[in-house]
Amino acid sequence: MSRVAVICARGGSKGVPGKNLRLLGGKPLITRTVDQAKESGLFDCVAVSSDAAEILQAAKVAGADLLVERPSELASDLISVHPAIAHCIAAVEPRLKTAVDSFTYLQVTSPFRIVQDISDAIALWEAYRPGSVVSATPSHSSPYFSLVEEQEDGTVALSKPTEPLLTRRQDAPRCWDLNGAVYVFDHARYKQDPRVLYQDTRIAEMPPERSLDIDTEFDWRVAEMLWNSNKSI
């Protein structure tokens, strides 16, 4: 059995054009992610999937073990990442000549993730062997207390009202924002039923300052400000 890191990075992005090759702190985002995977020493193979030759070249320079050319039909922003992940792992197994036990999906747009976040998530998966371990940060909004949904008549109501209504945030169950930085999957279960959350999914907690997911130009500006305020990240 083997452990694999999967990194998927499309060439196209409407929210932040060219974001996977953009420089943060003088280094492309794709390079940062490959560096972390290699530095962890936890993977038998670090595989990068992309439809863009320049991204695959940057990943090669960074030391990725396997470069997977993603078909254009799997690179549209109208399709989920799951088919691209499956396509990537299908290319990994013949190279390793063994079955993939678990794989870790690392999102390129999470530049403030550290190697410890990766190792903590994998350790949690090893301890419980759930369908998945997902990284998350404590949520600022609670569906029991401050998160509301619009009703059909235009009014709003709590997403998860209780009886009696909670009046203190401290009394609400803990809630999390999935930050997209690290996902660890049991490969057999994922192959049978590709999804993020399973009945036994566990949370690998990350602090807010490492949980930024770059999806818009505003996020990019925040990332630059964070980087410039803490050069040691």
MITIMAR-293782 format. One record per residue (C-alpha): x, y, z; residue number from 1; residue in three letters. Coordinates in nm, 2 decimals, m for minus. Layout:
<pts>
east X | north Y | up Z | n NUM | res ala
...
</pts>
This chain:
<pts>
east 0.00 | north 0.00 | up 0.00 | n 1 | res met
east 0.11 | north 0.36 | up m0.06 | n 2 | res ser
east 0.04 | north 0.71 | up 0.03 | n 3 | res arg
east 0.00 | north 0.98 | up m0.24 | n 4 | res val
east m0.02 | north 1.35 | up m0.26 | n 5 | res ala
east m0.26 | north 1.48 | up m0.54 | n 6 | res val
east m0.23 | north 1.84 | up m0.65 | n 7 | res ile
east m0.48 | north 1.96 | up m0.92 | n 8 | res cys
east m0.41 | north 2.30 | up m1.08 | n 9 | res ala
east m0.61 | north 2.42 | up m1.38 | n 10 | res arg
east m0.46 | north 2.67 | up m1.62 | n 11 | res gly
east m0.78 | north 2.87 | up m1.64 | n 12 | res gly
east m0.93 | north 3.08 | up m1.35 | n 13 | res ser
east m1.20 | north 3.34 | up m1.38 | n 14 | res lys
east m1.17 | north 3.48 | up m1.03 | n 15 | res gly
east m0.80 | north 3.52 | up m1.02 | n 16 | res val
east m0.65 | north 3.47 | up m1.37 | n 17 | res pro
east m0.33 | north 3.26 | up m1.37 | n 18 | res gly
east m0.35 | north 3.23 | up m0.99 | n 19 | res lys
east m0.17 | north 2.89 | up m0.97 | n 20 | res asn
east 0.15 | north 3.05 | up m1.12 | n 21 | res leu
east 0.12 | north 3.39 | up m0.95 | n 22 | res arg
east 0.41 | north 3.48 | up m0.72 | n 23 | res leu
east 0.35 | north 3.52 | up m0.35 | n 24 | res leu
east 0.67 | north 3.60 | up m0.17 | n 25 | res gly
east 0.86 | north 3.55 | up m0.49 | n 26 | res gly
east 0.74 | north 3.19 | up m0.54 | n 27 | res lys
east 0.45 | north 3.05 | up m0.75 | n 28 | res pro
east 0.16 | north 2.90 | up m0.56 | n 29 | res leu
east 0.20 | north 2.57 | up m0.74 | n 30 | res ile
east 0.56 | north 2.56 | up m0.63 | n 31 | res thr
east 0.47 | north 2.63 | up m0.26 | n 32 | res arg
east 0.23 | north 2.34 | up m0.26 | n 33 | res thr
east 0.48 | north 2.09 | up m0.42 | n 34 | res val
east 0.75 | north 2.21 | up m0.18 | n 35 | res asp
east 0.53 | north 2.14 | up 0.12 | n 36 | res gln
east 0.43 | north 1.79 | up m0.01 | n 37 | res ala
east 0.80 | north 1.70 | up m0.07 | n 38 | res lys
east 0.92 | north 1.85 | up 0.26 | n 39 | res glu
east 0.67 | north 1.65 | up 0.46 | n 40 | res ser
east 0.85 | north 1.33 | up 0.36 | n 41 | res gly
east 0.51 | north 1.15 | up 0.39 | n 42 | res leu
east 0.43 | north 1.06 | up 0.04 | n 43 | res phe
east 0.55 | north 0.78 | up m0.19 | n 44 | res asp
east 0.45 | north 1.00 | up m0.49 | n 45 | res cys
east 0.36 | north 1.37 | up m0.53 | n 46 | res val
east 0.15 | north 1.39 | up m0.84 | n 47 | res ala
east 0.04 | north 1.71 | up m1.01 | n 48 | res val
east m0.25 | north 1.72 | up m1.26 | n 49 | res ser
east m0.30 | north 2.01 | up m1.49 | n 50 | res ser
east m0.42 | north 2.10 | up m1.84 | n 51 | res asp
east m0.15 | north 2.38 | up m1.86 | n 52 | res ala
east 0.21 | north 2.29 | up m1.98 | n 53 | res ala
east 0.36 | north 2.59 | up m1.79 | n 54 | res glu
east 0.20 | north 2.47 | up m1.46 | n 55 | res ile
east 0.33 | north 2.11 | up m1.51 | n 56 | res leu
east 0.68 | north 2.26 | up m1.59 | n 57 | res gln
east 0.68 | north 2.46 | up m1.27 | n 58 | res ala
east 0.58 | north 2.15 | up m1.08 | n 59 | res ala
east 0.86 | north 1.95 | up m1.24 | n 60 | res lys
east 1.11 | north 2.21 | up m1.14 | n 61 | res val
east 0.97 | north 2.21 | up m0.79 | n 62 | res ala
east 1.03 | north 1.83 | up m0.77 | n 63 | res gly
east 0.70 | north 1.67 | up m0.83 | n 64 | res ala
east 0.73 | north 1.30 | up m0.89 | n 65 | res asp
east 0.46 | north 1.26 | up m1.15 | n 66 | res leu
east 0.31 | north 1.51 | up m1.40 | n 67 | res leu
east m0.03 | north 1.42 | up m1.53 | n 68 | res val
east m0.17 | north 1.59 | up m1.83 | n 69 | res glu
east m0.54 | north 1.66 | up m1.76 | n 70 | res arg
east m0.78 | north 1.63 | up m2.05 | n 71 | res pro
east m0.96 | north 1.95 | up m2.14 | n 72 | res ser
east m1.30 | north 1.80 | up m2.06 | n 73 | res glu
east m1.18 | north 1.76 | up m1.70 | n 74 | res leu
east m1.04 | north 2.12 | up m1.68 | n 75 | res ala
east m1.36 | north 2.32 | up m1.71 | n 76 | res ser
east m1.48 | north 2.54 | up m1.42 | n 77 | res asp
east m1.82 | north 2.37 | up m1.48 | n 78 | res leu
east m1.70 | north 2.03 | up m1.36 | n 79 | res ile
east m1.60 | north 1.93 | up m1.00 | n 80 | res ser
east m1.25 | north 1.83 | up m0.92 | n 81 | res val
east m1.34 | north 1.47 | up m0.84 | n 82 | res his
east m1.30 | north 1.34 | up m1.20 | n 83 | res pro
east m0.96 | north 1.51 | up m1.22 | n 84 | res ala
east m0.85 | north 1.35 | up m0.89 | n 85 | res ile
east m0.97 | north 1.00 | up m1.01 | n 86 | res ala
east m0.78 | north 1.06 | up m1.34 | n 87 | res his
east m0.47 | north 1.15 | up m1.16 | n 88 | res cys
east m0.47 | north 0.85 | up m0.92 | n 89 | res ile
east m0.53 | north 0.62 | up m1.22 | n 90 | res ala
east m0.20 | north 0.75 | up m1.36 | n 91 | res ala
east m0.02 | north 0.71 | up m1.02 | n 92 | res val
east m0.10 | north 0.34 | up m0.95 | n 93 | res glu
east 0.08 | north 0.19 | up m1.25 | n 94 | res pro
east 0.39 | north 0.40 | up m1.17 | n 95 | res arg
east 0.40 | north 0.28 | up m0.80 | n 96 | res leu
east 0.30 | north m0.08 | up m0.90 | n 97 | res lys
east 0.09 | north m0.10 | up m0.59 | n 98 | res thr
east m0.25 | north 0.00 | up m0.47 | n 99 | res ala
east m0.30 | north 0.35 | up m0.32 | n 100 | res val
east m0.41 | north 0.32 | up 0.04 | n 101 | res asp
east m0.48 | north 0.68 | up 0.11 | n 102 | res ser
east m0.43 | north 1.00 | up m0.08 | n 103 | res phe
east m0.40 | north 1.36 | up 0.03 | n 104 | res thr
east m0.54 | north 1.63 | up m0.18 | n 105 | res tyr
east m0.36 | north 1.96 | up m0.14 | n 106 | res leu
east m0.52 | north 2.28 | up m0.27 | n 107 | res gln
east m0.28 | north 2.51 | up m0.44 | n 108 | res val
east m0.48 | north 2.82 | up m0.33 | n 109 | res thr
east m0.40 | north 2.77 | up 0.04 | n 110 | res ser
east m0.06 | north 2.93 | up 0.06 | n 111 | res pro
east m0.05 | north 2.97 | up 0.44 | n 112 | res phe
east m0.09 | north 2.60 | up 0.51 | n 113 | res arg
east 0.23 | north 2.46 | up 0.67 | n 114 | res ile
east 0.38 | north 2.11 | up 0.66 | n 115 | res val
east 0.26 | north 2.04 | up 1.02 | n 116 | res gln
east m0.10 | north 2.09 | up 0.90 | n 117 | res asp
east m0.05 | north 1.81 | up 0.64 | n 118 | res ile
east 0.12 | north 1.57 | up 0.89 | n 119 | res ser
east m0.15 | north 1.64 | up 1.15 | n 120 | res asp
east m0.43 | north 1.56 | up 0.91 | n 121 | res ala
east m0.26 | north 1.24 | up 0.80 | n 122 | res ile
east m0.19 | north 1.13 | up 1.16 | n 123 | res ala
east m0.56 | north 1.18 | up 1.23 | n 124 | res leu
east m0.65 | north 0.96 | up 0.94 | n 125 | res trp
east m0.40 | north 0.70 | up 1.04 | n 126 | res glu
east m0.55 | north 0.69 | up 1.40 | n 127 | res ala
east m0.92 | north 0.65 | up 1.29 | n 128 | res tyr
east m0.91 | north 0.54 | up 0.92 | n 129 | res arg
east m1.23 | north 0.74 | up 0.84 | n 130 | res pro
east m1.36 | north 0.80 | up 0.49 | n 131 | res gly
east m1.19 | north 1.14 | up 0.50 | n 132 | res ser
east m1.01 | north 1.40 | up 0.72 | n 133 | res val
east m1.08 | north 1.76 | up 0.62 | n 134 | res val
east m0.90 | north 2.07 | up 0.74 | n 135 | res ser
east m1.12 | north 2.34 | up 0.89 | n 136 | res ala
east m1.11 | north 2.65 | up 1.10 | n 137 | res thr
east m1.36 | north 2.75 | up 1.37 | n 138 | res pro
east m1.65 | north 2.93 | up 1.21 | n 139 | res ser
east m1.73 | north 3.29 | up 1.28 | n 140 | res his
east m2.10 | north 3.23 | up 1.20 | n 141 | res ser
east m2.31 | north 2.97 | up 1.37 | n 142 | res ser
east m2.63 | north 2.82 | up 1.20 | n 143 | res pro
east m2.77 | north 2.79 | up 1.56 | n 144 | res tyr
east m2.70 | north 3.16 | up 1.65 | n 145 | res phe
east m2.60 | north 3.40 | up 1.37 | n 146 | res ser
east m2.63 | north 3.23 | up 1.03 | n 147 | res leu
east m2.96 | north 3.30 | up 0.86 | n 148 | res val
east m3.14 | north 3.17 | up 0.55 | n 149 | res glu
east m3.37 | north 3.36 | up 0.32 | n 150 | res glu
east m3.72 | north 3.23 | up 0.32 | n 151 | res gln
east m3.96 | north 3.21 | up 0.02 | n 152 | res glu
east m4.13 | north 3.53 | up 0.13 | n 153 | res asp
east m3.80 | north 3.72 | up 0.15 | n 154 | res gly
east m3.77 | north 3.71 | up 0.53 | n 155 | res thr
east m3.48 | north 3.54 | up 0.70 | n 156 | res val
east m3.46 | north 3.28 | up 0.98 | n 157 | res ala
east m3.19 | north 3.10 | up 1.16 | n 158 | res leu
east m3.05 | north 2.81 | up 0.96 | n 159 | res ser
east m3.08 | north 2.57 | up 1.25 | n 160 | res lys
east m3.32 | north 2.72 | up 1.51 | n 161 | res pro
east m3.34 | north 2.55 | up 1.85 | n 162 | res thr
east m3.61 | north 2.54 | up 2.11 | n 163 | res glu
east m3.56 | north 2.74 | up 2.32 | n 164 | res pro
east m3.36 | north 2.98 | up 2.10 | n 165 | res leu
east m2.99 | north 3.01 | up 2.20 | n 166 | res leu
east m2.90 | north 3.35 | up 2.33 | n 167 | res thr
east m2.52 | north 3.29 | up 2.38 | n 168 | res arg
east m2.28 | north 3.18 | up 2.11 | n 169 | res arg
east m2.10 | north 2.97 | up 2.38 | n 170 | res gln
east m2.41 | north 2.75 | up 2.41 | n 171 | res asp
east m2.41 | north 2.65 | up 2.04 | n 172 | res ala
east m2.25 | north 2.33 | up 1.91 | n 173 | res pro
east m1.90 | north 2.39 | up 1.76 | n 174 | res arg
east m1.92 | north 2.47 | up 1.39 | n 175 | res cys
east m1.64 | north 2.48 | up 1.13 | n 176 | res trp
east m1.55 | north 2.65 | up 0.80 | n 177 | res asp
east m1.39 | north 2.40 | up 0.57 | n 178 | res leu
east m1.08 | north 2.59 | up 0.45 | n 179 | res asn
east m0.98 | north 2.36 | up 0.16 | n 180 | res gly
east m0.61 | north 2.33 | up 0.26 | n 181 | res ala
east m0.58 | north 1.96 | up 0.33 | n 182 | res val
east m0.81 | north 1.66 | up 0.25 | n 183 | res tyr
east m0.70 | north 1.30 | up 0.34 | n 184 | res val
east m0.91 | north 1.02 | up 0.18 | n 185 | res phe
east m0.94 | north 0.65 | up 0.22 | n 186 | res asp
east m0.88 | north 0.56 | up m0.14 | n 187 | res his
east m1.10 | north 0.25 | up m0.15 | n 188 | res ala
east m1.40 | north 0.44 | up m0.01 | n 189 | res arg
east m1.34 | north 0.74 | up m0.23 | n 190 | res tyr
east m1.31 | north 0.53 | up m0.54 | n 191 | res lys
east m1.65 | north 0.37 | up m0.46 | n 192 | res gln
east m1.82 | north 0.70 | up m0.36 | n 193 | res asp
east m1.62 | north 1.01 | up m0.44 | n 194 | res pro
east m1.72 | north 1.29 | up m0.20 | n 195 | res arg
east m1.57 | north 1.52 | up 0.06 | n 196 | res val
east m1.77 | north 1.43 | up 0.37 | n 197 | res leu
east m1.86 | north 1.08 | up 0.49 | n 198 | res tyr
east m2.05 | north 0.97 | up 0.80 | n 199 | res gln
east m1.72 | north 0.93 | up 0.99 | n 200 | res asp
east m1.53 | north 1.23 | up 0.86 | n 201 | res thr
east m1.29 | north 1.39 | up 1.11 | n 202 | res arg
east m1.18 | north 1.76 | up 1.14 | n 203 | res ile
east m0.82 | north 1.86 | up 1.14 | n 204 | res ala
east m0.83 | north 2.20 | up 1.29 | n 205 | res glu
east m0.62 | north 2.49 | up 1.15 | n 206 | res met
east m0.61 | north 2.85 | up 1.28 | n 207 | res pro
east m0.77 | north 3.13 | up 1.09 | n 208 | res pro
east m0.44 | north 3.29 | up 1.00 | n 209 | res glu
east m0.35 | north 2.97 | up 0.80 | n 210 | res arg
east m0.69 | north 2.92 | up 0.65 | n 211 | res ser
east m0.71 | north 3.17 | up 0.37 | n 212 | res leu
east m0.84 | north 3.02 | up 0.04 | n 213 | res asp
east m0.75 | north 3.25 | up m0.26 | n 214 | res ile
east m1.06 | north 3.26 | up m0.48 | n 215 | res asp
east m1.09 | north 3.63 | up m0.57 | n 216 | res thr
east m0.87 | north 3.93 | up m0.64 | n 217 | res glu
east m0.97 | north 4.05 | up m0.29 | n 218 | res phe
east m0.84 | north 3.73 | up m0.14 | n 219 | res asp
east m0.52 | north 3.78 | up m0.33 | n 220 | res trp
east m0.47 | north 4.12 | up m0.19 | n 221 | res arg
east m0.53 | north 3.99 | up 0.16 | n 222 | res val
east m0.28 | north 3.71 | up 0.10 | n 223 | res ala
east m0.02 | north 3.97 | up m0.01 | n 224 | res glu
east m0.09 | north 4.18 | up 0.30 | n 225 | res met
east m0.06 | north 3.87 | up 0.53 | n 226 | res leu
east 0.26 | north 3.77 | up 0.36 | n 227 | res trp
east 0.42 | north 4.11 | up 0.39 | n 228 | res asn
east 0.32 | north 4.14 | up 0.76 | n 229 | res ser
east 0.48 | north 3.80 | up 0.84 | n 230 | res asn
east 0.78 | north 3.71 | up 0.63 | n 231 | res lys
east 0.83 | north 3.40 | up 0.84 | n 232 | res ser
east 0.52 | north 3.22 | up 0.71 | n 233 | res ile
</pts>
